[in-house]
Amino acid sequence: MKKLYGLALKGEAYVAGTFLVLMVALIFAGGVARMAGHPLNWTTDAATCLFAWACFLCADIAWRRNSLMSIDLFTMLLPVRLQAWCRYANYAIITLFLVYVIGAGAWLAYVSRARSFQGIPEISYSWVTASLPVGAALLLVTTFLKLREEVRRDVDGDTAAPRFG
């Protein structure tokens, strides 16, 4: 199972990187085409779709690597046990939010299935809005893994910072 999860993580990083590179290439191609007098208006729209997906995928990667911004100025002054409870409270808030985002995002993707993306009749707006529940689900899995690591650290009596990532 760990091997499969490792492959999924590598795939997620590859897809996120590919989307970011494609997004830049599309914006650049659109700018060059506009300067040449033959604008490609669809490049900006496609880059917007890729941006939505890349944001959520990269957020999951950053969350997994503990690379998101955090302010622990006040919590570091607390006793170790209280610091752990603050982390548990954060995980609970994050979990509740992500569960809500998954539900709301799935509903949004469903209701926007008939809407065309930026007037392109062949592409449904759901391809963009689906990034919301998919990204939130990935973040939720990462949150559960972080929580599991936190609980294991508490059971073992380890007072060091979380090692997840």
Secondary structure, DSSP 4 states (H G I P E B T S, - for coil): -HHHHHHHHHHHHHHHHHHHHHHHHHHHHHHHHHHTT---THHHHHHHHHHHHHHHHHHHHHHHTT-S----TTGGGS-HHHHHHHHHHHHHHHHHHHHHHHHHHHHHHHHTTTSEETTEEEEETHHHHTHHHHHHHHHHHHHHHHHHHHHHHHHHT--SPP---
